Amino acid sequence: MKSSVTSSRITWTHDPGHCGTRANRIAKVTAGTPTLAFIRREWRFLLFGALVMFWTSPGQTYLISLFGDVLRKDFQLSHTDFGGIYTAATLVSAAILWPAGRLVDRLRLGRFVWWVCVAMAAGATAFSQVSGSASLFFGILSVRFLGQGMMAHIAVTAMARRYVAERGRAIAIAGFGFPIAEGTLPPLITIALTVTTWPYIWIVMGLAVAVTMLPTIPFLLKRTAGQDGQGPEALSSVNAGQRQWTRAEMLRDRRFLMVAPIVMTMSAIFTGIIFHQTHIIGTAKQWDFLWWSVCFAVFAACQVSGSFITGWLIDRTTARRVTPYVLVPFMISLMILALGENELWAAGVLGAMGFSAGATNPSFASLWAELYGTQHLGAIRAAAAVLSVFASALGPVAVGWALDAPVLIEVIIWVSLAITIGTSALAWLGLRRA
């Protein structure tokens, strides 16, 4: 099978000596497939990705932080104590993810993701049994590694592997599951905490993971003729002229070293703010926290928009051209948070944050495939994911230390803005001639 690339599409020519019937069917797929037609054709696998991304939520900071006040009160923890436990658990999660991420390159997707979902269901249910600092550490470790770590890694890598021509849109559409969760779970959990205790909420989440994921995975993973990616070996030959980098080679590449800080920036700053959101919003800013949690619906809507628009841009340009600008809306959100006094600004803050949060996922995931190929994509994405997880570990403890110092929230935000501008400029310099 041979491929030829034009400005608008990828076409395939049939070589009878090397291609079979399935290859002929794949030959009909082009990068010019309209988005709605793409969704109708590939809805099962895209839904799989969206469900996996939705259920990364028990391990995401925005959800765990909703329980921050009750956990600190029940276990008599300060902001620094709670942030320290969270950071330690997240760092251990990152350390485990480094070798575990390679399993996506080596194991069959269906069986692997099924057992990871079993583990997530068990981990969320077990979190309800947390009874002190030590068990809190292990509870956070399990849901962070499985949710933010493995499930997110599996979903994005699977989309990048199964699709070539529509890679950007596939990653963006599958990523919709995450903003849907961000828009629905915070208000539901905030309300639930007023009528029941936090352990029961974690039990319900564990059961929900099991019910929605385990029976559906075999059906949703069925291949279609439109999936032009076939795994590491086949994908490595899609562009015969592209070098297939190993993870060790990537880690020595100047481009990666200059892009790595922007990958870490939003993860660290956003996680730090959201982890301490009950204090920052309710106490420091004196905004109504229920209103803030309702505004996560705006965050979710803007995240969907940011993800889809960015995926569309990537499919028509390149991730290299898009990536340096993905944090511009986040910069705007920080300025609004620092200067805004009226709580109505909460919608603007979360909306701008959401747009950048949506833009980063397809940008970074597509960037690694563009720069380093797809043969070792699981290991390469795992390295990037470790950076993001490591940054998300630093954010809560750094912000917690600043709040306990105490440092004015406005100072924290302006420093965060300066860091964001600097890392974006560094990425632009690293990718302008890539």
C-alpha positions as a Markdown table, in Angstrom:
| # | Residue | x | y | z |
|---|---|---|---|---|
| 1 | Met | 0.0 | 0.0 | 0.0 |
| 2 | Lys | 1.3 | 3.5 | -0.9 |
| 3 | Ser | 0.1 | 6.9 | 0.2 |
| 4 | Ser | 0.2 | 10.3 | -1.4 |
| 5 | Val | -0.5 | 13.5 | 0.5 |
| 6 | Thr | -2.0 | 16.6 | -1.0 |
| 7 | Ser | -3.1 | 19.8 | 0.7 |
| 8 | Ser | -6.6 | 18.6 | 1.3 |
| 9 | Arg | -6.6 | 14.9 | 1.6 |
| 10 | Ile | -4.7 | 11.6 | 2.0 |
| 11 | Thr | -5.5 | 9.1 | -0.8 |
| 12 | Trp | -4.5 | 5.5 | -1.0 |
| 13 | Thr | -3.5 | 3.5 | -4.1 |
| 14 | His | -4.0 | -0.2 | -4.2 |
| 15 | Asp | -1.0 | -2.5 | -4.6 |
| 16 | Pro | -2.3 | -6.0 | -5.3 |
| 17 | Gly | 0.8 | -7.6 | -3.9 |
| 18 | His | 0.5 | -6.0 | -0.5 |
| 19 | Cys | -3.1 | -5.0 | 0.1 |
| 20 | Gly | -6.3 | -6.9 | 0.8 |
| 21 | Thr | -10.0 | -6.1 | 0.8 |
| 22 | Arg | -9.8 | -4.2 | 4.0 |
| 23 | Ala | -7.1 | -1.9 | 2.6 |
| 24 | Asn | -9.4 | -1.2 | -0.4 |
| 25 | Arg | -12.1 | -0.1 | 1.9 |
| 26 | Ile | -9.7 | 2.2 | 3.8 |
| 27 | Ala | -8.6 | 3.7 | 0.5 |
| 28 | Lys | -12.0 | 5.5 | 0.3 |
| 29 | Val | -11.4 | 7.5 | 3.4 |
| 30 | Thr | -10.0 | 11.1 | 2.9 |
| 31 | Ala | -9.1 | 13.9 | 5.2 |
| 32 | Gly | -11.9 | 15.9 | 3.6 |
| 33 | Thr | -14.6 | 13.8 | 5.2 |
| 34 | Pro | -17.2 | 16.3 | 6.6 |
| 35 | Thr | -17.3 | 16.2 | 10.4 |
| 36 | Leu | -21.0 | 15.1 | 10.7 |
| 37 | Ala | -20.4 | 12.3 | 8.3 |
| 38 | Phe | -17.3 | 11.3 | 10.2 |
| 39 | Ile | -19.3 | 11.2 | 13.5 |
| 40 | Arg | -22.1 | 9.2 | 11.9 |
| 41 | Arg | -19.6 | 6.7 | 10.5 |
| 42 | Glu | -17.4 | 6.4 | 13.6 |
| 43 | Trp | -19.8 | 7.1 | 16.4 |
| 44 | Arg | -19.1 | 3.9 | 18.3 |
| 45 | Phe | -15.3 | 4.4 | 18.7 |
| 46 | Leu | -15.8 | 8.1 | 19.3 |
| 47 | Leu | -18.3 | 7.3 | 22.0 |
| 48 | Phe | -15.8 | 4.8 | 23.6 |
| 49 | Gly | -13.3 | 7.6 | 23.8 |
| 50 | Ala | -15.8 | 10.1 | 25.2 |
| 51 | Leu | -16.9 | 7.6 | 27.9 |
| 52 | Val | -13.4 | 6.8 | 28.9 |
| 53 | Met | -12.6 | 10.6 | 29.1 |
| 54 | Phe | -15.8 | 11.1 | 31.2 |
| 55 | Trp | -14.8 | 8.6 | 33.8 |
| 56 | Thr | -11.3 | 9.9 | 34.2 |
| 57 | Ser | -13.2 | 12.4 | 36.4 |
| 58 | Pro | -12.8 | 10.6 | 39.8 |
| 59 | Gly | -9.1 | 11.1 | 39.4 |
| 60 | Gln | -9.2 | 14.7 | 38.2 |
| 61 | Thr | -8.4 | 17.6 | 40.4 |
| 62 | Tyr | -11.7 | 19.5 | 39.8 |
| 63 | Leu | -13.7 | 16.6 | 41.2 |
| 64 | Ile | -11.4 | 15.6 | 44.2 |
| 65 | Ser | -11.2 | 19.3 | 45.2 |
| 66 | Leu | -15.0 | 19.4 | 45.7 |
| 67 | Phe | -14.4 | 17.2 | 48.7 |
| 68 | Gly | -11.5 | 19.3 | 49.9 |
| 69 | Asp | -13.2 | 21.1 | 52.8 |
| 70 | Val | -15.0 | 18.0 | 54.2 |
| 71 | Leu | -11.9 | 15.8 | 53.9 |
| 72 | Arg | -9.7 | 18.5 | 55.7 |
| 73 | Lys | -12.4 | 18.9 | 58.4 |
| 74 | Asp | -12.9 | 15.1 | 58.9 |
| 75 | Phe | -9.1 | 14.4 | 59.1 |
| 76 | Gln | -8.1 | 17.8 | 60.6 |
| 77 | Leu | -5.7 | 18.8 | 57.8 |
| 78 | Ser | -4.5 | 22.2 | 56.9 |
| 79 | His | -4.3 | 23.5 | 53.3 |
| 80 | Thr | -0.6 | 22.6 | 53.2 |
| 81 | Asp | -1.2 | 19.1 | 54.7 |
| 82 | Phe | -4.0 | 18.3 | 52.2 |
| 83 | Gly | -2.0 | 19.7 | 49.3 |
| 84 | Gly | 1.1 | 17.7 | 50.5 |
| 85 | Ile | -0.8 | 14.4 | 50.5 |
| 86 | Tyr | -2.3 | 15.2 | 47.1 |
| 87 | Thr | 1.1 | 16.1 | 45.7 |
| 88 | Ala | 2.8 | 13.0 | 47.1 |
| 89 | Ala | 0.1 | 10.7 | 45.7 |
| 90 | Thr | 0.3 | 12.5 | 42.3 |
| 91 | Leu | 4.0 | 12.2 | 42.1 |
| 92 | Val | 3.9 | 8.5 | 42.9 |
| 93 | Ser | 1.2 | 8.2 | 40.2 |
| 94 | Ala | 3.5 | 9.9 | 37.7 |
| 95 | Ala | 6.3 | 7.6 | 38.6 |
| 96 | Ile | 4.1 | 4.5 | 38.0 |
| 97 | Leu | 2.7 | 6.0 | 34.8 |
| 98 | Trp | 6.2 | 6.2 | 33.2 |
| 99 | Pro | 6.6 | 2.4 | 32.8 |
| 100 | Ala | 2.9 | 1.6 | 32.7 |
| 101 | Gly | 2.2 | 4.0 | 29.7 |
| 102 | Arg | 4.2 | 1.6 | 27.4 |
| 103 | Leu | 1.6 | -1.1 | 28.0 |
| 104 | Val | -0.6 | 0.8 | 25.4 |
| 105 | Asp | 2.0 | -0.1 | 22.8 |
| 106 | Arg | 2.1 | -3.8 | 23.8 |
| 107 | Leu | -1.4 | -5.0 | 24.9 |
| 108 | Arg | -4.6 | -5.4 | 23.0 |
| 109 | Leu | -6.8 | -2.4 | 23.6 |
| 110 | Gly | -10.0 | -4.2 | 24.4 |
| 111 | Arg | -8.7 | -6.3 | 27.2 |
| 112 | Phe | -6.4 | -3.7 | 28.6 |
| 113 | Val | -9.0 | -0.9 | 28.9 |
| 114 | Trp | -11.6 | -3.3 | 30.3 |
| 115 | Trp | -9.3 | -4.2 | 33.3 |
| 116 | Val | -8.3 | -0.5 | 33.8 |
| 117 | Cys | -12.0 | 0.3 | 34.0 |
| 118 | Val | -12.5 | -2.5 | 36.5 |
| 119 | Ala | -9.7 | -1.1 | 38.6 |
| 120 | Met | -11.2 | 2.5 | 38.4 |
| 121 | Ala | -14.6 | 1.2 | 39.6 |
| 122 | Ala | -12.9 | -0.6 | 42.5 |
| 123 | Gly | -10.7 | 2.4 | 43.3 |
| 124 | Ala | -13.6 | 4.8 | 43.4 |
| 125 | Thr | -15.6 | 2.5 | 45.6 |
| 126 | Ala | -12.6 | 1.9 | 47.9 |
| 127 | Phe | -12.2 | 5.7 | 48.3 |
| 128 | Ser | -15.3 | 5.7 | 50.4 |
| 129 | Gln | -13.4 | 3.7 | 53.1 |
| 130 | Val | -10.7 | 6.4 | 53.5 |
| 131 | Ser | -10.3 | 7.0 | 57.3 |
| 132 | Gly | -7.2 | 9.0 | 57.8 |
| 133 | Ser | -4.1 | 10.6 | 56.2 |
| 134 | Ala | -2.5 | 7.3 | 55.2 |
| 135 | Ser | -5.6 | 5.8 | 53.5 |
| 136 | Leu | -6.3 | 9.2 | 52.0 |
| 137 | Phe | -2.9 | 9.1 | 50.3 |
| 138 | Phe | -3.6 | 5.6 | 48.8 |
| 139 | Gly | -7.1 | 6.6 | 47.8 |
| 140 | Ile | -5.9 | 9.6 | 45.9 |
| 141 | Leu | -3.1 | 7.6 | 44.4 |
| 142 | Ser | -5.4 | 5.0 | 43.0 |
| 143 | Val | -7.9 | 7.3 | 41.4 |
| 144 | Arg | -5.2 | 9.7 | 40.1 |
| 145 | Phe | -3.2 | 7.0 | 38.5 |
| 146 | Leu | -6.2 | 5.3 | 36.9 |
| 147 | Gly | -8.2 | 8.4 | 36.0 |
| 148 | Gln | -5.8 | 11.3 | 35.2 |
| 149 | Gly | -3.1 | 8.8 | 34.3 |
| 150 | Met | -4.1 | 5.6 | 32.5 |
| 151 | Met | -7.6 | 6.2 | 31.3 |
| 152 | Ala | -6.8 | 9.6 | 29.8 |
| 153 | His | -3.7 | 8.1 | 28.2 |
| 154 | Ile | -5.5 | 5.2 | 26.7 |
| 155 | Ala | -8.3 | 7.3 | 25.3 |
| 156 | Val | -6.1 | 9.8 | 23.5 |
| 157 | Thr | -3.6 | 7.3 | 22.3 |
| 158 | Ala | -6.4 | 5.1 | 20.9 |
| 159 | Met | -7.8 | 8.0 | 18.9 |
| 160 | Ala | -4.4 | 8.9 | 17.5 |
| 161 | Arg | -3.7 | 5.3 | 16.5 |
| 162 | Arg | -7.1 | 4.5 | 14.9 |
| 163 | Tyr | -7.2 | 7.7 | 12.8 |
| 164 | Val | -4.7 | 9.5 | 10.6 |
| 165 | Ala | -6.6 | 11.8 | 8.3 |
| 166 | Glu | -9.1 | 12.8 | 11.0 |
| 167 | Arg | -6.8 | 12.5 | 14.0 |
| 168 | Gly | -7.3 | 16.1 | 15.3 |
| 169 | Arg | -11.1 | 15.9 | 15.1 |
| 170 | Ala | -11.2 | 12.4 | 16.6 |
| 171 | Ile | -9.2 | 13.4 | 19.6 |
| 172 | Ala | -11.3 | 16.5 | 20.0 |
| 173 | Ile | -14.6 | 14.7 | 19.7 |
| 174 | Ala | -13.6 | 11.9 | 22.1 |
| 175 | Gly | -12.4 | 14.6 | 24.5 |
| 176 | Phe | -16.0 | 15.9 | 24.7 |
| 177 | Gly | -16.6 | 13.4 | 27.5 |
| 178 | Phe | -14.4 | 15.3 | 29.9 |
| 179 | Pro | -16.2 | 18.7 | 29.6 |
| 180 | Ile | -19.5 | 17.0 | 29.8 |
| 181 | Ala | -18.4 | 15.5 | 33.1 |
| 182 | Glu | -17.0 | 18.9 | 34.3 |
| 183 | Gly | -20.4 | 20.5 | 33.4 |
| 184 | Thr | -22.6 | 18.0 | 35.2 |
| 185 | Leu | -20.7 | 16.4 | 38.1 |
| 186 | Pro | -19.6 | 19.6 | 40.1 |
| 187 | Pro | -23.2 | 20.9 | 40.7 |
| 188 | Leu | -24.5 | 17.4 | 41.3 |
| 189 | Ile | -21.8 | 16.6 | 43.9 |
| 190 | Thr | -22.1 | 20.1 | 45.5 |
| 191 | Ile | -25.9 | 19.4 | 45.9 |
| 192 | Ala | -25.3 | 15.8 | 47.0 |
| 193 | Leu | -22.9 | 16.9 | 49.8 |
| 194 | Thr | -25.8 | 18.9 | 51.3 |
| 195 | Val | -28.0 | 15.8 | 51.6 |
| 196 | Thr | -25.6 | 12.9 | 52.2 |
| 197 | Thr | -22.0 | 12.2 | 53.2 |
| 198 | Trp | -19.0 | 12.0 | 50.9 |
| 199 | Pro | -18.4 | 8.2 | 51.2 |
| 200 | Tyr | -21.8 | 7.4 | 49.6 |
| 201 | Ile | -21.0 | 9.7 | 46.6 |
| 202 | Trp | -17.8 | 7.8 | 45.9 |
| 203 | Ile | -19.7 | 4.4 | 46.1 |
| 204 | Val | -22.2 | 5.7 | 43.5 |
| 205 | Met | -19.4 | 6.9 | 41.2 |
| 206 | Gly | -17.7 | 3.5 | 41.4 |
| 207 | Leu | -20.9 | 1.7 | 40.5 |
| 208 | Ala | -21.5 | 4.1 | 37.7 |
| 209 | Val | -18.1 | 3.4 | 36.1 |
| 210 | Ala | -18.8 | -0.3 | 36.2 |
| 211 | Val | -22.3 | -0.1 | 34.8 |
| 212 | Thr | -21.5 | 2.3 | 31.9 |
| 213 | Met | -18.1 | 1.0 | 30.8 |
| 214 | Leu | -17.8 | -2.8 | 31.4 |
| 215 | Pro | -20.7 | -4.0 | 29.3 |
| 216 | Thr | -20.2 | -1.6 | 26.4 |
| 217 | Ile | -16.5 | -1.8 | 25.7 |
| 218 | Pro | -16.6 | -4.9 | 23.4 |
| 219 | Phe | -19.3 | -3.3 | 21.2 |
| 220 | Leu | -17.8 | 0.1 | 21.0 |
| 221 | Leu | -14.3 | -1.1 | 20.0 |
| 222 | Lys | -15.4 | -2.8 | 16.8 |
| 223 | Arg | -13.5 | -1.6 | 13.8 |
| 224 | Thr | -15.0 | 0.1 | 10.8 |
| 225 | Ala | -13.7 | 0.5 | 7.2 |
| 226 | Gly | -13.1 | 4.2 | 7.9 |
| 227 | Gln | -10.4 | 3.7 | 10.5 |
| 228 | Asp | -7.2 | 4.3 | 8.6 |
| 229 | Gly | -4.9 | 3.6 | 11.5 |
| 230 | Gln | -4.1 | 0.0 | 12.3 |
| 231 | Gly | -1.7 | 0.1 | 15.3 |
| 232 | Pro | 2.0 | 0.8 | 15.7 |
| 233 | Glu | 3.4 | -1.3 | 12.9 |
| 234 | Ala | 0.9 | -0.1 | 10.2 |
| 235 | Leu | 0.9 | 3.5 | 11.4 |
| 236 | Ser | 4.7 | 3.6 | 11.2 |
| 237 | Ser | 4.4 | 3.0 | 7.4 |
| 238 | Val | 1.6 | 5.6 | 6.8 |
| 239 | Asn | 4.3 | 8.2 | 6.1 |
| 240 | Ala | 7.3 | 6.3 | 5.1 |
| 241 | Gly | 9.4 | 9.5 | 5.1 |
| 242 | Gln | 8.7 | 10.3 | 8.7 |
| 243 | Arg | 11.2 | 9.2 | 11.3 |
| 244 | Gln | 9.8 | 7.1 | 14.1 |
| 245 | Trp | 11.4 | 8.4 | 17.3 |
| 246 | Thr | 11.8 | 6.4 | 20.5 |
| 247 | Arg | 11.1 | 7.9 | 23.8 |
| 248 | Ala | 14.7 | 8.2 | 24.7 |
| 249 | Glu | 15.4 | 10.0 | 21.4 |
| 250 | Met | 12.5 | 12.4 | 22.0 |
| 251 | Leu | 13.8 | 13.3 | 25.5 |
| 252 | Arg | 17.0 | 14.5 | 24.0 |
| 253 | Asp | 15.3 | 16.6 | 21.3 |
| 254 | Arg | 15.6 | 20.4 | 21.6 |
| 255 | Arg | 12.0 | 20.8 | 20.4 |
| 256 | Phe | 10.6 | 18.7 | 23.2 |
| 257 | Leu | 12.6 | 20.5 | 25.8 |
| 258 | Met | 11.2 | 23.8 | 24.6 |
| 259 | Val | 7.6 | 22.6 | 24.4 |
| 260 | Ala | 7.6 | 20.7 | 27.7 |
| 261 | Pro | 7.1 | 23.8 | 29.8 |
| 262 | Ile | 3.9 | 24.8 | 28.0 |
| 263 | Val | 2.6 | 21.2 | 28.5 |
| 264 | Met | 3.2 | 21.6 | 32.3 |
| 265 | Thr | 2.0 | 25.2 | 32.7 |
| 266 | Met | -1.8 | 24.9 | 32.6 |
| 267 | Ser | -1.7 | 21.6 | 34.4 |
| 268 | Ala | 0.2 | 23.2 | 37.3 |
| 269 | Ile | -1.6 | 26.5 | 37.5 |
| 270 | Phe | -5.1 | 25.4 | 36.7 |
| 271 | Thr | -4.8 | 22.4 | 39.1 |
| 272 | Gly | -3.4 | 24.6 | 41.9 |
| 273 | Ile | -6.3 | 27.1 | 41.5 |
| 274 | Ile | -9.1 | 24.4 | 41.2 |
| 275 | Phe | -7.7 | 22.3 | 44.0 |
| 276 | His | -8.0 | 25.2 | 46.4 |
| 277 | Gln | -11.1 | 26.6 | 44.7 |
| 278 | Thr | -13.4 | 26.5 | 47.8 |
| 279 | His | -11.0 | 28.8 | 49.6 |
| 280 | Ile | -9.9 | 31.0 | 46.7 |
| 281 | Ile | -13.5 | 31.6 | 45.4 |
| 282 | Gly | -15.5 | 31.4 | 48.6 |
| 283 | Thr | -13.1 | 33.0 | 51.0 |
| 284 | Ala | -10.5 | 35.1 | 49.1 |
| 285 | Lys | -12.8 | 36.4 | 46.3 |
| 286 | Gln | -16.0 | 36.1 | 48.4 |
| 287 | Trp | -18.0 | 34.8 | 45.5 |
| 288 | Asp | -20.9 | 32.4 | 46.0 |
| 289 | Phe | -19.4 | 28.9 | 45.5 |
| 290 | Leu | -22.7 | 27.3 | 44.3 |
| 291 | Trp | -22.8 | 29.9 | 41.5 |
| 292 | Trp | -19.1 | 29.1 | 40.8 |
| 293 | Ser | -19.9 | 25.4 | 40.5 |
| 294 | Val | -22.9 | 26.1 | 38.3 |
| 295 | Cys | -20.5 | 28.1 | 36.0 |
| 296 | Phe | -18.6 | 24.9 | 35.3 |
| 297 | Ala | -21.3 | 24.4 | 32.7 |
| 298 | Val | -19.9 | 27.4 | 30.9 |
| 299 | Phe | -16.4 | 25.9 | 31.4 |
| 300 | Ala | -17.7 | 22.6 | 29.8 |
| 301 | Ala | -19.3 | 24.4 | 26.8 |
| 302 | Cys | -16.2 | 26.5 | 26.1 |
| 303 | Gln | -14.0 | 23.4 | 26.5 |
| 304 | Val | -16.0 | 21.6 | 23.9 |
| 305 | Ser | -15.8 | 24.7 | 21.6 |
| 306 | Gly | -12.0 | 25.0 | 22.2 |
| 307 | Ser | -11.4 | 21.3 | 21.5 |
| 308 | Phe | -13.5 | 21.2 | 18.3 |
| 309 | Ile | -12.1 | 24.4 | 16.9 |
| 310 | Thr | -8.5 | 23.4 | 17.7 |
| 311 | Gly | -9.0 | 19.9 | 16.2 |
| 312 | Trp | -10.4 | 21.4 | 13.0 |
| 313 | Leu | -7.5 | 23.9 | 12.8 |
| 314 | Ile | -5.0 | 21.0 | 13.3 |
| 315 | Asp | -6.5 | 18.9 | 10.5 |
| 316 | Arg | -6.2 | 21.9 | 8.1 |
| 317 | Thr | -2.9 | 23.3 | 9.3 |
| 318 | Thr | -0.6 | 21.5 | 11.8 |
| 319 | Ala | -0.4 | 21.1 | 15.5 |
| 320 | Arg | 3.0 | 22.8 | 15.3 |
| 321 | Arg | 1.4 | 26.0 | 14.2 |
| 322 | Val | -1.5 | 25.9 | 16.7 |
| 323 | Thr | 0.2 | 24.8 | 19.9 |
| 324 | Pro | 2.0 | 28.0 | 21.0 |
| 325 | Tyr | -1.3 | 29.9 | 21.1 |
| 326 | Val | -3.5 | 27.4 | 23.0 |
| 327 | Leu | -3.0 | 29.2 | 26.4 |
| 328 | Val | -4.0 | 32.7 | 25.2 |
| 329 | Pro | -7.5 | 32.2 | 26.6 |
| 330 | Phe | -6.1 | 31.0 | 29.9 |
| 331 | Met | -4.0 | 34.2 | 30.1 |
| 332 | Ile | -7.3 | 36.1 | 29.7 |
| 333 | Ser | -9.0 | 34.1 | 32.4 |
| 334 | Leu | -6.2 | 34.8 | 34.9 |
| 335 | Met | -6.5 | 38.6 | 34.2 |
| 336 | Ile | -10.2 | 38.4 | 34.8 |
| 337 | Leu | -9.8 | 36.4 | 38.0 |
| 338 | Ala | -7.2 | 39.0 | 39.3 |
| 339 | Leu | -9.2 | 42.1 | 38.4 |
| 340 | Gly | -12.8 | 41.0 | 38.6 |
| 341 | Glu | -14.7 | 41.9 | 41.8 |
| 342 | Asn | -18.3 | 40.9 | 40.9 |
| 343 | Glu | -19.1 | 37.2 | 41.1 |
| 344 | Leu | -20.7 | 37.4 | 37.7 |
| 345 | Trp | -17.2 | 37.3 | 36.3 |
| 346 | Ala | -17.0 | 33.7 | 37.3 |
| 347 | Ala | -18.6 | 32.7 | 34.0 |
| 348 | Gly | -15.9 | 34.6 | 32.1 |
| 349 | Val | -13.1 | 33.1 | 34.2 |
| 350 | Leu | -14.3 | 29.5 | 33.7 |
| 351 | Gly | -15.3 | 30.0 | 30.1 |
| 352 | Ala | -11.8 | 31.3 | 29.1 |
| 353 | Met | -10.1 | 28.5 | 31.2 |
| 354 | Gly | -12.4 | 26.0 | 29.5 |
| 355 | Phe | -11.4 | 27.1 | 26.0 |
| 356 | Ser | -7.7 | 26.6 | 26.7 |
| 357 | Ala | -8.4 | 23.3 | 28.5 |
| 358 | Gly | -10.2 | 22.1 | 25.4 |
| 359 | Ala | -7.5 | 23.3 | 23.1 |
| 360 | Thr | -4.6 | 21.7 | 24.8 |
| 361 | Asn | -5.7 | 18.1 | 24.4 |
| 362 | Pro | -5.9 | 17.8 | 20.6 |
| 363 | Ser | -2.9 | 20.1 | 20.2 |
| 364 | Phe | -0.5 | 18.2 | 22.4 |
| 365 | Ala | -1.7 | 14.8 | 21.4 |
| 366 | Ser | -1.4 | 15.6 | 17.7 |
| 367 | Leu | 1.9 | 17.4 | 18.2 |
| 368 | Trp | 3.7 | 14.3 | 19.4 |
| 369 | Ala | 2.5 | 12.2 | 16.4 |
| 370 | Glu | 3.5 | 15.0 | 14.0 |
| 371 | Leu | 7.0 | 15.4 | 15.5 |
| 372 | Tyr | 7.9 | 11.9 | 16.5 |
| 373 | Gly | 5.7 | 9.5 | 14.6 |
| 374 | Thr | 3.2 | 6.9 | 16.0 |
| 375 | Gln | 5.2 | 3.7 | 16.3 |
| 376 | His | 6.2 | 4.5 | 19.9 |
| 377 | Leu | 3.3 | 6.9 | 20.6 |
| 378 | Gly | 2.2 | 5.1 | 23.8 |
| 379 | Ala | 5.6 | 5.5 | 25.4 |
| 380 | Ile | 6.0 | 9.1 | 24.1 |
| 381 | Arg | 2.6 | 10.2 | 25.3 |
| 382 | Ala | 3.3 | 8.6 | 28.6 |
| 383 | Ala | 6.4 | 10.8 | 29.0 |
| 384 | Ala | 4.3 | 13.9 | 28.2 |
| 385 | Ala | 1.6 | 12.7 | 30.6 |
| 386 | Val | 4.1 | 12.2 | 33.3 |
| 387 | Leu | 5.2 | 15.9 | 32.9 |
| 388 | Ser | 1.5 | 17.0 | 33.1 |
| 389 | Val | 0.9 | 14.8 | 36.2 |
| 390 | Phe | 4.1 | 16.0 | 37.8 |
| 391 | Ala | 3.0 | 19.6 | 37.2 |
| 392 | Ser | -0.4 | 19.0 | 38.6 |
| 393 | Ala | 1.3 | 17.6 | 41.7 |
| 394 | Leu | 3.3 | 20.8 | 42.2 |
| 395 | Gly | 0.3 | 23.2 | 41.7 |
| 396 | Pro | -1.7 | 22.3 | 44.8 |
| 397 | Val | 1.2 | 22.3 | 47.2 |
| 398 | Ala | 2.7 | 25.5 | 45.8 |
| 399 | Val | -0.7 | 27.4 | 46.0 |
| 400 | Gly | -1.4 | 25.8 | 49.4 |
| 401 | Trp | 1.9 | 27.1 | 50.7 |
| 402 | Ala | 1.2 | 30.6 | 49.3 |
| 403 | Leu | -2.3 | 30.7 | 50.9 |
| 404 | Asp | -0.9 | 29.6 | 54.3 |
| 405 | Ala | 1.9 | 32.1 | 54.1 |
| 406 | Pro | -0.3 | 34.1 | 53.4 |
| 407 | Val | 0.3 | 35.6 | 50.0 |
| 408 | Leu | -2.4 | 37.7 | 48.4 |
| 409 | Ile | -4.4 | 35.8 | 45.8 |
| 410 | Glu | -3.9 | 38.6 | 43.3 |
| 411 | Val | -0.1 | 38.1 | 43.6 |
| 412 | Ile | -0.5 | 34.4 | 43.0 |
| 413 | Ile | -2.5 | 35.0 | 39.9 |
| 414 | Trp | -0.2 | 37.7 | 38.4 |
| 415 | Val | 2.8 | 35.4 | 38.9 |
| 416 | Ser | 0.9 | 32.6 | 37.2 |
| 417 | Leu | 0.2 | 34.9 | 34.2 |
| 418 | Ala | 3.8 | 35.8 | 33.8 |
| 419 | Ile | 4.8 | 32.1 | 33.8 |
| 420 | Thr | 2.1 | 31.3 | 31.2 |
| 421 | Ile | 3.3 | 34.1 | 28.9 |
| 422 | Gly | 6.9 | 32.9 | 29.2 |
| 423 | Thr | 6.2 | 29.2 | 28.5 |
| 424 | Ser | 4.0 | 30.1 | 25.5 |
| 425 | Ala | 6.8 | 32.2 | 24.0 |
| 426 | Leu | 9.3 | 29.4 | 24.5 |
| 427 | Ala | 7.1 | 26.9 | 22.7 |
| 428 | Trp | 6.7 | 29.4 | 19.8 |
| 429 | Leu | 10.5 | 29.6 | 19.5 |
| 430 | Gly | 10.9 | 25.9 | 19.7 |
| 431 | Leu | 8.3 | 25.1 | 17.0 |
| 432 | Arg | 8.6 | 27.9 | 14.5 |
| 433 | Arg | 11.1 | 26.0 | 12.4 |
| 434 | Ala | 10.1 | 22.5 | 13.4 |
